Amino acid sequence: MGKYSQISDYLERFLDNEVRKTGIQNVVVGLSGGLDSAVVAVLAKKVFGEDLLCVKMPSQYSSQSSLDDADELCRDFSLKNITCSIEPMLRAYEEMNQDLDNLRKGNFSSRMRMSTLFDISARENALVLGTSNKSELMLGYGTLYGDLASAINPIGDLYKSEVFELAEYLNVSKSIIQKPPSADLWDGQSDEADLGYTYKELDTAMKLFVDERKSREEVIAMGINEKMLDMIIKRIFRNHFKRKMPVIAKLTSRTLNHDFNYPRDIGL
């Protein structure tokens, strides 16, 4: 059994176990036409079949290629899907805030999508599956309570470069795998342009610094670009708050997330 065969099998078991033990049968995934949501949707389809609902949430900034790729994925894998455009909400907010820059526009779009997805999950009695990969989570390249939000995330321990390889194994369409990563949050937005480096470069450095726990000096000695590594380290520490539940001020002997912790799957 190859690496990605094992990973796919494990993630399918993970999804089945983590969802079923909540007593909920249905799941929803926000489908963008991008790589990460495509991989999560294909994995979820294998586990949940018709109990999976994919939700496409385009805006006026969504590229036609993303819309076409999402439609193609739904056809290829027989994914049950609906479309809920966030364009009316985004246009209304832009009219009220004429000074909206790309960062604010992107964050608002991401949160409108997740608000829509969680509302649909309430209607469908479903859990929201996350689509943020390890590269994004470590770098804080995502919107708090936006695309970073979910009930269960199957790909959060896979770097972006690994998600590409998993997508190949799952036979995700070439058009999705080969296009430059973008969340389509504003015209011409590109993940790698925002970050300043390719995911391959970033992942190589993070595997050394994060997974192998090598020091900054050791990583640089291995030929990693010093400027890029310092950017990575700064982002990892600066964005740690995005990877944690909100910190609660401790006032009693048993405080949530301090010393009042129960297992996720606790029962009566």
N, C-alpha and C positions, 0 to 999 in steps of 0.2 A: 504494500500500500504506500503510495507516494505521499509527500508532505502535505499537499493541498487536499488530497483525498482524506487524509486523517483530520486536517483542520475542518474541512467541510462537514465530515461526520460528527466531529466533536461539537461544532457550533449548532448543528441541527438538534443534537441531543440537549445541548444547553438551552436552546430556545424552547423546546418541548417541555423540559423540566421546569424552567423558571416561569413559564406562562401557566402551565397546567396547575401547578401547586397553588396559584392564587385563586383557583376556582373559575377563572375567566377562560373562555374558549377562543375569543376573537382577537385579532391584532390588526393594527393599521400602520402603514408606512407612508411617509411623504416621499413621493416619487418626482425627482427633479429632471431626470434625463441624464444625470451624472453618474459617475462610477460607483460611489459609496452606496447610494440609495438603490442602485440596480443590484448590487451584490446582496444587500440585506433583503430586498424583495424576492430574489431568486431563492435564497436560503429559506425564507419564510414560506414561500410557496411549497417547497418540498415538505415542510412540516405541517402547515396548517391548511393547505389546499384552498377551498372556497371560504374558509374562515379568515382569510387574509383580504384586506381591502387596501388598495393603493390609491393615494390621493394626490392628484396633480394640482399644484397651486401656482399657476403662472401669474406674472405681472406684466406690465408694459415693457419691462426690461428683459424679459425672457427671450432668448434667441430662438429662432425658428428651428435650428438644429436640435436644441434641447427638447423642444416640444415634439419634434419628429422622433427623436431617439426614445423618449418616454413611451410614445405610442408604439414604436417598433418592439420595445421590450415587452409591453403588455400583450402584443400579438404573438411574439415568439414563445412566451411562457404562459399564455392564457391567464393573465393576471386580471382579476376583477378590479375595476378602477372607476373612479369618478373624477371630475374636474371641478375645483372650487377656486376661481380666480380671486387673488387678493388685490387686483388692480383698482377696483372702486375705493377700497379702504386706503390704499397707498396714495391715490390721486387726491382724495379728500384731505389727507394729512399733509401732503405737499402743498396744497392750496392754503392751508392754515399756517404753514411754516415755510415761508419763501426763502429762508436762509439755510435750508436743509442741505448739508454737504453729503458726500458719498458715504462716509462712515455712518452717519446718523440714518441716512436712507437705507443702507444695508442692514443695520441693526433693527430698524423698525420693520422692514420687510421680513426679516427672519423671525421676529417675534409675532408678526401677524400670521405667518404660516404656521407657527407652532400653536398659536391660540386657536386657529382654525382646526388643526389636526387634533388637539385635545378636546375640542368641542365635538368633533365627529366621533372621537373615541368614547365620549360620554353617551352619545346617541346610540352607538353600536355596541355598548358594553364591551369595549375592546381596550387592549393595552397598546401604547405607542412604542414602537421599536425605534431605537436610536440609530443614526447613520454616521456618527463622528468617528473617524479613525484615530489611531494613536498619535500620528504626526500632528494632527489638528489639536488634539487634547493637550499634548505636551507643550505645544507652542502657544496655546491659548487662542488659536486661530478659529474663532467661532463666537457666537453671540450667546451670552448668558441668558437663560430662559427663552432662547430662540432655538437654533439648530443644535445646541448642546443639550437641550432638554429631552428626556425620554423616560420610560419606565424600565426598559431593558435594552442594553446595547451589546449586540453580538460581535462587533468589529472594533471595539475600543482598544483592544490589545494588539491590533495589526497596524503596522506602519502603512502609509499610503502606497509605497512601492510594493508591499505584500498584498494589498487589496487589488492592485493591478494583476498580480499573478493569480490570485484566487479567482478573479473575474475571468481570466483566461481558462482556468480549469472548469468553471461553471458555464462556459460557452456564452458569456455575455457578448452581445454584438460588438463587432470591431469598431463601429462608429463611436460607441461609448468609450471603449478602451483607448482608442487612439487620439481622441480630441483633447486639447489642453484643459486641465481642470479649472472649472469656474462655477461659482454659485449663482451667476447671472443676477447679482444684486444691484448692478447699475451697468450702463452701457460700456462694453469693452472690458468689464472686470475680469481679471485673471488671478488665480491663486498664487502661482509662482512669481508673477510680476509683483504682487503685493509683498510677498515674502523676500523677494530679491534673489532667490536661489531655486534650483529644481528640487523636487521632492526626493530624487535619488541622492543628491548631495546632502540634503538635510537629514535624511534617514540614516545615511552612512555614519554621519557624525553622532546622531542621537543614539544609535545602537551602541556605540562605543562609550558615550558619556552616561547614558541612562541605564542601559541593560547590562553592560559590562562594568559599569561603575569606575571607569578610568578617570583619572584626574584631568583637568584642563591641559596641563603640561604634557601628559602622556598622549592625549588625543592629538595635540598639535604636533608632537614628535612623530606621529604616524602619518603625517602629511595632510591633515585636515586644515582648511583655510581658517586662520586665526580670527579674522574679522567675522566670518560666518559663525564660528563656534561661540564667540562672545555674544553675538546676537541671540543664538539659541539659548545659552545659559541665562541671559537676561530675561528672555521671554518665559522660560520655564519657571523661574522664581517669581517674576512679576505677575504672572497669570495663575498662580497656584490657587487663588481664591475661586477661580472658575471650576476647579476640580473638587471643591469641598462643599458640603452643605453649609448654609449660613451659620456663622459662629454665634453661639448663644452665651450671653454673659452669665456666669455661674453665680447663683445666689443661694441655692439650697444644697442639701447633701446628695441629691440625685438629679443631675441636670442632663437633659437630652444632648446626645453626642459627646458628653464628657464621661459620665459614669452611669448613665441610664440607657444602656444599649442592649437591644434584643436582636437575635438573629433575624435576617430579612424574612425568613419563612416560618417564623414562630406561629404556633397554633395554641388554642385554648387547652 
